[in-house]
Amino acid sequence: MKVRFPLWLLALLAVALIVQVMVLQQGWTANPFARLPLGDAEVYWNWAGDIADGNIQSDTPFLSAPLYPYFLGLLRWLGASLLGVYAVQALLHLATIALIADTGRRRFGPTTGVLAGFLYLLLLDPTYYVGRTVNVTLQLLTVAALLWQAVRILEQRTIRKQAFFGFILGLAVLANPSMLLAVPIFVAWIMWGAERDLAGGLLILILACATIAPATWHNHNASGEFIPVSAQAGLTFYHGNAPGASGVYHPVPGVAANRAQQNRDAFYKAADATGEESWKGTSRYFFGEGIRYLMENPGEAIALEGRKFWWFFTGRGYGDLYIPALEKRQE
């Protein structure tokens, strides 16, 4: 039977919309945590409020992925309420489903496309994050858009598609700084893949760097240091590679768990240990501490990586911010 992809996609998006409306309606009316941003959500909400008020330059380099707070700041500047933000994020969630489905269709056929979108719809984490002011929804959208555009380049390579791909790649990095590692991989894919295209790879690199550049400029203005996107990479690495780490988030002694204070605590801790007062020095210190722990404890390091591997393939919650069961117990 021939699958009519547009009709199936519309049906899939209609179901996703109904599910999202039901989840948001139930959360907004019955769960006080949906109405009161806490933890990271509170940091992002307040940060966005400052941006909406015109304070776009911070006194520190970015200590988190900057794309989401500026996107949220734009929504707040336009007058969106907390519920309005959730509604916009629900639309982004639907766009992600559509991109995943269309990517599957383009690469493997309409049946695979519909199935891919349906499987994503079944994931609980993305549905939950729509109703919280955290950056996951925007991160997932940028990754889905990146893969979608990559498949379009495979179909027909044009300068316009490659330029757009570079722009999306830059946005993906701004939404999730760990995606910096993907930049050289995608550039190499274009330059030395099946169809060698040095000019296309260079174009993608230039557009990606140009998209990232405002964050780098912000960080230089704030600290005088060259920090491409955010300054917390070393601390994040140490959270998962330190004594007592178990494959999930592990607090660092002497460093607050709250995002608002965490990086400042890390800065002073690293400065006390090294005598160097810089954000790059802070990241370098915690990277070094994590590497030192792994090198000095090879048995524990192997077991730790095994646990991470296990969590990656078997975990039901992909982030430590997915806490609906905890919220229910605290209501």
C-alpha positions in Angstrom: 0.0 0.0 0.0 1.4 3.4 -1.0 1.8 5.7 2.0 0.5 9.2 1.3 3.1 11.0 3.3 1.5 14.5 3.5 -1.7 13.1 4.9 0.0 10.9 7.4 2.3 13.8 8.5 -0.7 16.0 9.0 -2.4 13.3 11.0 0.7 12.8 13.1 1.0 16.6 13.8 -2.6 16.8 14.7 -2.2 14.0 17.3 1.0 15.7 18.5 -0.9 19.0 18.9 -3.7 17.4 20.8 -1.3 15.6 23.1 0.6 18.9 23.7 -2.5 20.9 24.5 -3.7 18.2 26.9 -0.3 18.1 28.7 0.0 21.8 28.9 -3.6 22.3 30.1 -3.2 19.6 32.8 0.1 21.0 33.9 -1.0 24.6 34.0 -4.1 23.9 36.0 -2.9 21.2 38.3 0.9 21.5 38.7 2.2 24.6 40.4 5.7 23.9 39.1 4.5 24.7 35.6 3.6 28.2 36.7 6.8 28.9 38.8 10.2 28.4 37.0 12.7 26.9 39.4 16.3 26.0 39.2 17.7 26.3 35.6 14.2 27.3 34.4 14.3 30.3 36.8 17.8 31.3 35.7 16.7 31.3 32.0 13.5 33.1 32.7 15.2 35.9 34.7 18.1 36.1 32.1 15.5 36.5 29.4 13.8 39.2 31.4 17.1 41.1 31.5 17.6 40.7 27.7 14.0 41.9 27.1 14.9 45.0 29.1 17.8 45.7 26.8 20.7 44.2 28.9 22.2 42.1 26.1 25.8 42.3 27.4 26.6 40.4 30.6 29.4 41.1 33.0 30.7 37.5 32.5 31.2 35.3 29.4 28.3 33.0 28.7 28.1 30.3 31.2 25.4 28.4 29.4 24.3 27.9 25.8 23.2 31.4 24.8 20.7 30.8 22.0 17.7 29.8 24.2 17.9 32.8 26.6 18.0 35.2 23.8 15.2 33.5 22.0 13.2 33.5 25.3 14.2 37.2 25.7 12.8 38.0 22.3 9.5 36.3 23.3 9.4 38.3 26.5 10.2 41.5 24.7 7.2 40.8 22.4 5.0 40.4 25.5 4.7 36.7 25.8 3.6 35.3 29.1 4.9 32.1 30.6 2.0 30.2 29.1 2.6 32.0 25.8 6.2 30.8 25.8 5.0 27.2 26.4 2.6 27.6 23.4 5.5 28.7 21.1 7.6 25.9 22.4 4.8 23.5 21.5 4.9 24.7 17.9 8.7 24.2 17.9 8.1 20.7 19.1 5.7 20.0 16.2 8.3 21.5 13.8 10.9 19.1 15.2 8.5 16.1 14.5 7.9 17.3 11.0 11.6 17.7 10.3 12.4 14.2 11.6 9.6 12.7 9.6 10.6 14.5 6.4 14.3 13.5 6.9 13.3 9.9 7.2 11.1 10.2 4.1 13.8 11.8 2.0 16.4 9.2 3.1 14.5 6.0 3.4 11.0 6.5 2.1 7.5 7.7 3.4 6.8 4.7 5.7 10.1 5.2 7.5 9.5 9.0 7.7 6.1 8.5 9.3 7.4 5.9 11.7 10.4 8.1 12.7 8.0 11.0 13.5 5.7 8.7 15.5 8.5 7.3 17.5 9.7 10.8 18.4 6.2 11.7 19.4 6.2 8.8 21.9 9.3 10.2 23.8 8.2 11.6 27.1 11.2 14.0 27.7 10.5 16.4 24.7 6.8 16.6 25.6 7.7 17.5 29.2 10.3 20.1 28.4 7.9 22.1 26.2 6.2 23.1 29.5 9.4 24.4 31.1 11.7 27.3 30.4 14.7 25.2 29.6 16.7 25.0 26.4 16.0 21.4 25.3 13.2 22.1 22.9 15.3 24.6 20.9 18.3 22.2 21.0 16.3 19.4 19.5 14.9 21.6 16.8 18.3 22.8 15.7 19.6 19.2 15.5 16.6 18.0 13.6 17.0 20.9 11.2 20.7 20.2 10.8 20.0 16.6 9.8 17.2 17.6 7.5 19.4 20.0 5.7 22.2 17.5 5.4 19.9 15.1 3.6 18.8 17.9 1.3 22.4 18.5 0.4 22.8 14.8 -0.4 19.8 15.0 -2.8 21.2 18.1 -4.6 24.2 20.1 -3.6 23.8 23.8 -4.2 25.6 26.9 -2.8 22.3 28.1 -1.2 21.7 24.8 0.6 25.3 24.6 1.9 25.1 28.2 3.1 21.9 27.5 4.9 23.5 24.4 6.4 26.4 26.4 7.7 23.9 28.8 9.4 21.9 26.0 11.0 25.2 24.4 12.2 26.1 27.7 13.9 22.7 27.9 15.5 23.0 24.3 16.7 26.3 25.2 18.4 24.8 28.3 20.0 22.0 26.0 21.3 24.4 23.3 22.5 28.1 24.3 22.7 29.2 20.6 22.6 28.1 20.7 18.9 31.4 22.6 18.3 32.8 19.1 17.9 30.5 18.5 15.0 31.7 21.6 13.0 34.9 20.0 11.7 33.1 16.7 11.1 30.5 18.2 8.8 33.1 20.4 7.1 35.2 17.4 6.4 32.1 15.5 5.2 31.6 18.2 2.5 35.2 18.7 1.6 36.3 15.1 1.4 33.1 13.0 1.2 31.8 11.1 -1.8 31.7 14.4 -3.8 34.8 16.4 -2.9 33.8 20.1 -2.5 36.5 22.2 -0.9 34.7 25.4 -1.7 31.4 24.1 -0.2 33.1 23.0 3.0 34.8 26.4 3.3 31.5 28.1 2.8 29.8 26.0 5.6 32.8 26.8 7.9 32.5 30.5 7.3 28.8 30.7 7.8 28.9 28.6 10.9 31.7 30.7 12.4 29.8 33.9 11.4 26.7 32.7 13.2 28.7 31.8 16.3 30.7 35.1 16.2 28.3 37.3 18.2 28.7 34.9 21.2 32.5 35.1 20.9 32.3 38.9 20.7 30.1 39.0 23.8 32.5 36.8 25.7 35.5 38.9 24.7 33.7 42.1 25.8 32.8 40.5 29.1 36.2 38.9 30.0 38.8 39.9 27.5 39.3 36.2 26.7 38.7 34.2 23.6 35.8 31.9 24.5 33.9 30.8 21.3 30.5 30.0 23.0 30.5 29.3 26.7 33.0 29.0 29.5 31.7 26.1 31.5 33.0 23.1 29.5 35.6 22.0 32.0 33.2 22.1 34.9 30.7 20.1 32.9 33.3 17.5 32.1 34.3 17.2 35.7 30.6 16.7 36.8 30.7 13.4 34.9 34.4 12.4 35.5 35.2 12.9 39.1 35.5 10.8 42.3 32.0 9.4 43.0 30.7 10.0 39.5 28.2 7.3 38.4 27.3 8.2 34.8 24.8 10.9 35.7 25.1 14.4 37.1 27.5 14.4 40.1 27.9 17.6 42.2 31.4 19.0 42.8 32.3 19.7 46.5 32.4 23.4 47.1 30.5 24.3 43.9 26.8 25.1 44.1 24.3 22.9 42.1 22.3 26.0 41.3 23.3 27.4 37.8 23.1 31.0 39.1 26.0 30.4 41.5 27.7 27.3 40.2 30.1 28.8 37.7 31.2 31.6 40.1 32.0 29.0 42.8 34.0 27.1 40.2 35.9 30.2 39.2 37.0 31.0 42.8 37.7 27.3 43.5 40.0 27.1 40.4 41.6 30.4 41.3 42.4 29.3 44.8 44.0 26.1 43.4 46.0 27.6 40.6 46.4 31.3 41.3 45.0 32.1 37.8 41.8 34.2 37.8 40.4 33.6 34.3 37.4 31.7 32.9 39.6 29.8 30.5 41.8 28.9 33.4 38.8 27.7 35.3 37.7 25.4 32.5 41.3 24.2 32.0 41.6 23.4 35.8 38.5 21.2 35.9 39.3 19.5 32.6 42.7 18.7 34.1 41.2 17.4 37.4 38.8 15.1 35.4 41.6 13.7 33.2 43.8 13.2 36.2 41.1 11.2 38.0 40.5 9.0 35.0 44.3 8.4 34.4 45.0 7.6 38.1 42.0 5.3 38.4 41.9 3.3 35.2 39.6 0.5 36.7 37.1 3.1 38.0 37.3 5.0 34.7 36.5 1.8 32.6 33.6 1.0 34.9 32.4 4.6 34.7 32.4 4.6 30.9 30.6 1.3 31.0 27.9 2.8 33.1 27.6 5.8 30.8 27.3 3.4 27.8 24.6 1.5 29.7 22.6 4.7 30.5 22.9 5.9 27.0 21.2 2.8 25.5 18.8 2.0 28.4 18.0 5.2 30.2 14.4 6.4 29.9 15.2 10.0 31.0 17.8 11.7 28.9 18.5 14.7 31.2 18.6 15.5 34.9 15.9 18.1 34.4 13.3 15.5 33.5 11.6 15.3 36.9 7.8 15.0 36.5 7.7 12.2 39.1 9.5 14.3 41.6 7.2 17.3 40.9 4.2 15.0 41.4 5.5 13.9 44.8 6.1 17.5 45.9 2.7 18.9 44.8 
